Amino acid sequence: MGKFTFHPVKSLQSDPKLRMLCLFGIEGFLLQYAVSLYTLANNLYATNLGATDTQIGLVQMVPNMVAGICMIPVGFLANRTKTSRTVPFVLALFLSAAYFAYGSVPLFGEHRMTAFFVFLGMTVGGIALYNAQWQTFFGDAVEPGLRNSVFTFRSRCLFFVGIVVPLLCGNVMTLMPDTEGKLIVLRIFFYIAGVCMLLQALVLRRIPCPPRKAEEKQEMGLKMFPEALNQMVHSKPFRGFFICIMLFYLSWHLDWSLWYIAETKYAGMNEAQLSFFQALCSICQMIFIGFFSKLCRRKSEHFTIIFVCAGLLLCPITVASMTLLPQSVRMPYFMILALIGNIPQGATNMCVVQLLLQATPKKNRALIISIYTLFVTLSNSLLPFFGVSVYTALGANDTAIFTVNVIESAARFGVLIMMILRYRMMKRRGDLFRPLCEE
């Protein structure tokens, strides 16, 4: 893996590598503002609009269903464009308008919950589409030897915003005496997200991206879809990656909505405490991202993702064991162990994106990544709602949250063992750093 040394005294124009580093850092900074509103603000928005537990479960399901429906058509379109930058640029402009509409949901009166889910689908679903196409864009714009350095720098920018935005949003909301005041705070934050998405589109235009070669840019047509599926099925490197990463995501997504319920209903956190915990997780992830970046360079992403799996395993263990404790000690116990479990999760995208690019063929890459992301999106759509449904069916009490998290722990333990065995197999074959498909 190549190394890149940061020279702040050089000008951006005279050093293309430094320019690439800074532009992707700014792009990630602007995107993360909206992403940092995911867990905290979207659930709080729904709660203050009057959502039930079942509707909280739909906060994950609805936008991911929207993304799933649009993923393949967008992938077809992306495969046809002159450069892989075009679709992310258009999606950034769309997201700008969508966030302004999302911030206006309380103005819809008695139809506010309907409007909430419509514009939630457009914003969160739009970001899922953006992230799918961004992976192709990143692979085309950044040479393989520079990817780890650019991704690490971008991740640091992401974590910085992930610290400030939740803290600011949660604490300002806590100062508000009533629901309407809290909604006003959230609306302002969503309007700012609209501005950030507009600025992001302008930044994307400045990131150099080579045009696709004739053999990489495919004519739009239905024949592309079975051809891409055939590549996914018959490419041994991609098939192995896909099976492992889907099991990874299925075990992860099951408790996404239950996590918020555990934080608020069982650990007893308010808005300020939720924001403090989220910011604390981002601070620790930012501190450790350099360690995981070096680990990727020295031991490979195949090894580093084992730490991610171990951290994910600790999270349901924390929730299940918390329910056995008195209410007075649940919050500090939860925050300490959950913080430890969240630290390795900062390396998730760093590992998964590079493993994906390593295993995906160049031909039909945009469409293949769209199909892959469709499966991930469907998992993120159905599994959180399924988790809440099981929890509700079991009685929506301490016993129910304990049972679901024990099941979740068993599933994640199986994934951890699978990733360890995969790493050992890749190491034995000498495939840890070698591109598995044509670059």
Buried (B, 14 or more C-beta within 10 A) or exposed (E): BEEBEEEEEEEEEEBEBBBBBBBBBBBBBBBBBBBBBBBBBBBBBBBBBEBEEEBBBBBBBBBBBBBBEBBBEBBBBBBBBEBBBBBBBBBBBBBBBBBBBBBBBBEBEEEBBEBBBBBBBBBBBBBBBBBBBBBBBBBBBBEBEBBBBBBBBBBBBBBBBBBEBBBBBBBBBBEBEEEEEBBBBBBEBBBBBBBBBBBBBEBBEEBEBEEBEEEBBBEEEEEBBEBBBEBBEEBEBBBBBBEBBBBBBBBBBBBBBBBBBBBBBBBEBEBBBBBBBBBBBBBBBBEBBEBBBEBBBEBBBBBBBBBBBBBBBBBBBBBBBBBEEEEEEBBEBBBEBBBBBBBBBBBBBBBBBBBBBBBBBBBBBBBBBBBBBBBBBBBBBBBBBBBBEBBEEBEBEEEBBBBBBBBBBEBBBBBBEBBBEBBEEBBEEEBBBEEBBEE
